[in-house]
Amino acid sequence: MNPQDPLSQLRDIHLPQSGGFWPPAPGWWVLALVLLLLLAVTAWLVRRQRRKSLWKRLAKAELVNLERRAERTGQWFSQLNTLLKRAAREGYPDLHPETLSGEAWIEFLLNYTPSDREASRPVVEAIVYSAWQPTVTADPKQALEFAHRWLGGQKC
């Protein structure tokens, strides 16, 4: 080093230390907050939908139970009819289907059948009337097929 040369007394350029990952920049905080809010809203919507469709899952489980004990008796058809009325009350509360009976109840079931309305008419009539007839002529298998189809097409 030459004491007379002022440039020789200068030190080399030191670059600053690179910043660590913590604390994050404000943009990352905003992104994290938005993601947490989206996650919370999604969880709330999923929970709400599951709660709204709980009646449908319970009705389908009860229908499976009825399927296991299927028999050609008025009591069995009465239980199936009751299940359909409860499901209709939950699916269409503003129409008050639980108050319907006879031909009005048959028309309600047919109006809200997801497919093949006219082909379902004899089955629906058999479901409704078999609950009150002394001898049942309806086929439980067809009644269960209609009930599965009807419950599957209901709104949640």
Sine and cosine of phi, psi and omega as CSV:
sin_phi,cos_phi,sin_psi,cos_psi,sin_omega,cos_omega
0.00,0.00,0.72,-0.70,0.02,-1.00
-0.99,-0.16,0.87,-0.49,-0.04,-1.00
-0.92,0.39,-0.36,0.93,-0.03,-1.00
-0.99,0.16,-0.37,0.93,-0.05,-1.00
-1.00,-0.03,0.95,-0.33,-0.04,-1.00
-0.92,0.39,-0.43,0.90,-0.01,-1.00
-0.95,0.32,-0.45,0.89,0.01,-1.00
-0.96,0.28,-0.25,0.97,0.00,-1.00
-1.00,0.05,-0.16,0.99,0.02,-1.00
-0.97,0.26,0.59,-0.81,0.06,-1.00
-1.00,0.01,0.30,-0.95,0.05,-1.00
-0.91,0.41,0.34,-0.94,0.04,-1.00
-0.95,0.30,0.76,-0.64,0.06,-1.00
-0.95,-0.30,0.86,-0.52,0.05,-1.00
-0.98,0.22,0.56,-0.83,0.01,-1.00
-0.92,0.38,0.38,-0.93,0.04,-1.00
-0.91,0.42,0.63,-0.78,0.05,-1.00
-0.95,0.32,0.57,-0.82,-0.02,-1.00
-0.94,0.35,0.56,-0.83,0.03,-1.00
-0.98,0.20,-0.05,-1.00,0.01,-1.00
-0.99,0.15,-0.20,0.98,-0.01,-1.00
-0.83,-0.55,0.68,-0.74,-0.08,1.00
-0.97,0.23,0.57,-0.82,-0.01,-1.00
-0.94,0.35,0.32,-0.95,0.04,-1.00
-0.93,0.38,0.38,-0.93,-0.03,-1.00
-0.84,0.55,-0.53,0.85,0.02,-1.00
-0.89,0.46,-0.59,0.81,0.03,-1.00
-0.93,0.36,-0.58,0.82,0.05,-1.00
-0.90,0.44,-0.68,0.74,0.01,-1.00
-0.90,0.43,-0.70,0.72,0.02,-1.00
-0.87,0.49,-0.68,0.74,0.02,-1.00
-0.89,0.46,-0.67,0.74,0.01,-1.00
-0.90,0.44,-0.69,0.72,0.02,-1.00
-0.89,0.46,-0.68,0.73,0.02,-1.00
-0.90,0.44,-0.65,0.76,0.04,-1.00
-0.90,0.44,-0.65,0.76,0.04,-1.00
-0.91,0.42,-0.68,0.74,0.04,-1.00
-0.89,0.46,-0.66,0.76,0.04,-1.00
-0.90,0.44,-0.67,0.74,0.01,-1.00
-0.91,0.42,-0.69,0.72,0.00,-1.00
-0.91,0.42,-0.67,0.74,0.03,-1.00
-0.89,0.46,-0.70,0.71,0.02,-1.00
-0.88,0.47,-0.65,0.76,0.00,-1.00
-0.90,0.43,-0.69,0.72,0.00,-1.00
-0.91,0.41,-0.65,0.76,0.02,-1.00
-0.90,0.43,-0.70,0.71,0.00,-1.00
-0.90,0.44,-0.65,0.76,0.00,-1.00
-0.90,0.44,-0.69,0.72,0.01,-1.00
-0.90,0.43,-0.66,0.75,0.03,-1.00
-0.90,0.43,-0.63,0.78,0.02,-1.00
-0.93,0.38,-0.62,0.79,0.01,-1.00
-0.92,0.38,-0.53,0.85,-0.05,-1.00
-0.99,-0.15,0.18,0.98,0.01,-1.00
-0.87,0.49,-0.66,0.75,-0.01,-1.00
-0.86,0.51,-0.59,0.81,-0.02,-1.00
-0.94,0.35,-0.67,0.74,0.03,-1.00
-0.91,0.42,-0.65,0.76,0.03,-1.00
-0.91,0.41,-0.64,0.77,0.01,-1.00
-0.91,0.41,-0.65,0.76,0.03,-1.00
-0.91,0.41,-0.61,0.79,0.05,-1.00
-0.91,0.42,-0.65,0.76,0.02,-1.00
-0.92,0.38,-0.55,0.83,0.04,-1.00
-0.91,0.41,-0.63,0.78,0.07,-1.00
-0.89,0.45,-0.63,0.78,0.06,-1.00
-0.88,0.47,-0.69,0.72,0.03,-1.00
-0.91,0.42,-0.56,0.83,0.00,-1.00
-0.90,0.44,-0.60,0.80,0.02,-1.00
-0.91,0.42,-0.55,0.84,-0.05,-1.00
-0.96,-0.29,0.46,0.89,-0.06,-1.00
-0.87,0.50,0.78,-0.63,0.04,-1.00
-0.47,-0.88,0.35,-0.94,-0.07,-1.00
-1.00,-0.04,0.92,0.39,0.04,-1.00
-0.77,-0.64,0.39,-0.92,0.03,-1.00
-0.89,0.45,-0.58,0.82,0.00,-1.00
-0.90,0.44,-0.66,0.75,0.00,-1.00
-0.90,0.43,-0.69,0.72,0.02,-1.00
-0.92,0.39,-0.54,0.84,0.08,-1.00
-0.90,0.43,-0.66,0.75,0.04,-1.00
-0.91,0.42,-0.64,0.77,0.04,-1.00
-0.91,0.42,-0.67,0.74,0.02,-1.00
-0.90,0.44,-0.66,0.75,0.03,-1.00
-0.90,0.44,-0.67,0.74,0.04,-1.00
-0.87,0.49,-0.70,0.71,0.02,-1.00
-0.90,0.44,-0.60,0.80,0.03,-1.00
-0.92,0.39,-0.67,0.75,0.04,-1.00
-0.90,0.44,-0.66,0.75,0.03,-1.00
-0.91,0.42,-0.64,0.77,0.02,-1.00
-0.91,0.41,-0.62,0.78,0.02,-1.00
-0.89,0.45,-0.63,0.78,0.02,-1.00
-0.97,0.26,-0.60,0.80,-0.05,-1.00
-0.98,0.21,-0.52,0.85,-0.05,-1.00
-0.72,-0.69,0.91,0.42,-0.10,-1.00
-0.91,0.41,-0.47,0.88,-0.03,-1.00
-0.97,0.25,-0.27,0.96,0.00,-1.00
-1.00,-0.05,-0.18,0.98,0.00,-1.00
0.77,0.64,0.84,0.55,-0.03,-1.00
-0.94,0.35,-0.29,0.96,-0.02,-1.00
-0.92,0.39,-0.29,0.96,0.00,-1.00
-1.00,0.04,-0.16,0.99,-0.06,-1.00
-0.99,0.14,0.47,-0.88,0.09,-1.00
-0.45,-0.89,0.27,-0.96,0.05,-1.00
0.87,0.49,-0.73,-0.69,-0.07,-1.00
-0.90,0.44,-0.58,0.82,0.02,-1.00
-0.91,0.43,-0.64,0.77,0.03,-1.00
-0.93,0.37,-0.64,0.77,0.05,-1.00
-0.88,0.47,-0.73,0.69,0.01,-1.00
-0.89,0.46,-0.62,0.78,0.03,-1.00
-0.88,0.47,-0.75,0.66,0.00,-1.00
-0.87,0.49,-0.65,0.76,0.00,-1.00
-0.95,0.33,-0.58,0.81,0.01,-1.00
-0.91,0.42,-0.51,0.86,-0.05,-1.00
-0.94,-0.33,0.37,0.93,0.11,-0.99
-0.98,0.18,0.77,-0.64,-0.07,-1.00
-0.91,0.42,-0.49,0.87,-0.04,-1.00
-0.46,-0.89,0.43,-0.90,0.14,-0.99
0.80,0.60,0.89,0.46,-0.09,-1.00
-0.89,0.45,-0.75,0.66,-0.08,-1.00
-0.94,0.35,-0.56,0.83,0.02,-1.00
-0.94,0.34,-0.39,0.92,-0.02,-1.00
-0.99,0.11,-0.25,0.97,-0.09,-1.00
-0.82,0.57,-0.76,0.65,-0.01,-1.00
-0.89,0.46,-0.58,0.81,0.00,-1.00
-0.92,0.38,-0.70,0.71,-0.02,-1.00
-0.91,0.42,-0.68,0.73,0.04,-1.00
-0.87,0.49,-0.64,0.76,0.01,-1.00
-0.90,0.43,-0.65,0.76,0.02,-1.00
-0.88,0.48,-0.74,0.67,-0.08,-1.00
-0.94,0.35,-0.72,0.70,-0.09,-1.00
-0.99,0.14,-0.40,0.92,-0.02,-1.00
-0.93,0.38,-0.39,0.92,0.01,-1.00
-0.92,0.39,-0.36,0.93,-0.09,-1.00
-0.89,-0.45,-0.06,1.00,-0.02,-1.00
-1.00,0.06,0.57,-0.82,0.02,-1.00
-0.93,0.37,-0.60,0.80,0.08,-1.00
-0.88,-0.48,0.79,-0.61,-0.07,-1.00
-1.00,-0.04,0.77,-0.63,0.02,-1.00
-0.94,-0.34,-0.12,0.99,-0.05,-1.00
-0.97,0.25,0.44,-0.90,0.00,-1.00
-1.00,-0.09,0.87,-0.49,0.00,-1.00
-0.87,0.49,-0.53,0.85,-0.01,-1.00
-0.90,0.45,-0.71,0.70,0.04,-1.00
-0.91,0.41,-0.62,0.78,0.02,-1.00
-0.89,0.45,-0.66,0.75,0.02,-1.00
-0.92,0.38,-0.62,0.78,0.05,-1.00
-0.88,0.48,-0.70,0.72,0.03,-1.00
-0.89,0.45,-0.70,0.72,-0.03,-1.00
-0.89,0.46,-0.67,0.74,0.05,-1.00
-0.88,0.48,-0.71,0.70,0.00,-1.00
-0.90,0.43,-0.67,0.74,-0.04,-1.00
-0.92,0.39,-0.70,0.71,0.02,-1.00
-0.92,0.39,-0.57,0.82,0.00,-1.00
-0.92,0.39,-0.46,0.89,-0.05,-1.00
-1.00,-0.07,0.03,1.00,-0.05,-1.00
-0.98,0.19,0.55,-0.84,0.06,-1.00
-0.96,0.28,0.44,-0.90,0.00,-1.00
-0.98,-0.22,0.00,0.00,0.00,0.00
